[in-house]
Amino acid sequence: MLKKAYFSALALLAAFVFLPSTAWTQAEILYQNELGLQDRAAFSPEVAVSSGGEVYVVFLDRPDPTAPPPKRKHGEHSHRSSVDLWIARSDDGGSSFQAPSMVNHEHGVIWGFQVSKPRVSIDDHGTVHIFYPGNAQSSQTRLDVIASQYTRSLDKGATFSEPVMLNSHVKKDGRGLLGEELGAAHAFGTMGVAPDGTVHTFWLDTRYMGGPSMGATLFTASSKDGGATFGTEIEFARDVVCPCCQLVADFVGDEAVLVSYRHVFDDGSRDSVVLRSTDDGQTWPELARLPIDPWYIGGCPLKPTDMAVNENYVYSVSFSAGPEQQGVWFSRSRNGALAFEEAMHLHPASKYSDAPVITVTPSGVVRVVWHSREGRKSPYRLYMSESYDHGETFTAPWELPTPEGQSRFPVMATDADGNSHVAWEQQVKIGEIVTTEVHVMGIAAPSTGPTTVIASLKQPVD
């Protein structure tokens, strides 16, 4: 069931902060919709916008919101998942959405949750590309595995191709590592379409892991023909990747492919880094560590590092629970992710800020959205902050007008007109059962933008 509710932007004026060097006007809320199926659990959304302005939201769906979790041994992490993937499209900038349809051809084959979820991208031809972790069986061991899979739609999401498995089968039996009779995991991946149309996919792989404290390995596979075929997988960053933190990919024009992840350092910290390839993903010699307090943790923090790119500016946001201060941190690079500058805490008044996502509008305004709460018993709410000077300064955080209750795990995409589309999980009650819905909101383009000229990629800033 689709519901539509409009909010007055006038009520938000008290939350606005004006920067001395810019004229920052109110951020108008364009629309807000609920997506999903009635009396079911919808969660883990992703959002993308086509060059033609269509807004696509994909999300996971659990037919029975009260179903018990999979059985497992005492203290064992659940690595089993059985959900469906749905997609909804708006042809009017988000004001209304068509009824969602299921992407997977067979029920219950998707393996996903908040930090191992499907990714969606739209290329310049309007092809809808979807990467997702799915249930499969290894041809080598005959064991169940989690596989990195790809599908595409040539008709704006009406129908999808048969899924393609991107990872190779491995002979190793990983049941001692993963439990629950799973032989291997090729998951927590991501996807992006480069400016030249190449579809790049990435995933984390457990095939070399000897124990839960070890790091996973990064793999990538790409398509030069719009997703019709993919090349052989390429391995890199062996044994150094935190195995349960979802990857993020982006592009510095035609110059470089970027992928962010959490690196398992020798001192025990698991911190955000960005890898850079200048040969279309064949090799990855350049690594930049984000300058955030080291986070020493004995397991997977389950925290991705999001990125947005504007020419040679690369903006990043991530969560850290380092020794000095935990929360949402922003850092930028002015030389295409070769190095990042000192990080900035975006919500210092909150001890519970988390799950940040970032975008940059065509005018160069940086927007960050995250969830936070006032105290342990307070509900999570969505907050937003903007920078009009390439990340030098940010406006004070202000709360987005979401429904009452828990609003969590936002995602964001910005269209060619500068309007941002934010989707998130909204906690609701169905009778006595607490479950989640997927909501999406439109935020109007900023009325002003940076006035300084962004340096050319051919003139990197030191």
Secondary structure as UniProt FT lines:
FT   STRAND          3..4
FT   HELIX           9..15
FT   TURN            20..21
FT   STRAND          29..35
FT   TURN            38..39
FT   STRAND          41..49
FT   TURN            51..52
FT   STRAND          55..62
FT   TURN            65..66
FT   TURN            74..75
FT   STRAND          83..90
FT   TURN            93..94
FT   STRAND          101..102
FT   TURN            107..108
FT   TURN            114..115
FT   STRAND          119..122
FT   TURN            124..125
FT   STRAND          128..137
FT   TURN            139..141
FT   STRAND          144..153
FT   TURN            156..157
FT   STRAND          164..165
FT   HELIX           175..178
FT   TURN            180..181
FT   STRAND          182..193
FT   TURN            195..196
FT   STRAND          199..205
FT   TURN            207..208
FT   TURN            212..213
FT   STRAND          216..223
FT   TURN            226..227
FT   STRAND          234..241
FT   TURN            243..244
FT   STRAND          248..252
FT   TURN            253..255
FT   STRAND          256..264
FT   TURN            266..267
FT   STRAND          269..277
FT   TURN            280..281
FT   STRAND          286..289
FT   STRAND          305..310
FT   TURN            311..312
FT   STRAND          313..320
FT   STRAND          327..333
FT   STRAND          344..345
FT   TURN            348..349
FT   STRAND          354..360
FT   TURN            362..363
FT   STRAND          366..372
FT   TURN            376..377
FT   STRAND          381..387
FT   TURN            390..391
FT   STRAND          398..399
FT   STRAND          407..414
FT   TURN            416..417
FT   STRAND          420..430
FT   TURN            431..432
FT   STRAND          433..443
FT   TURN            457..458
//
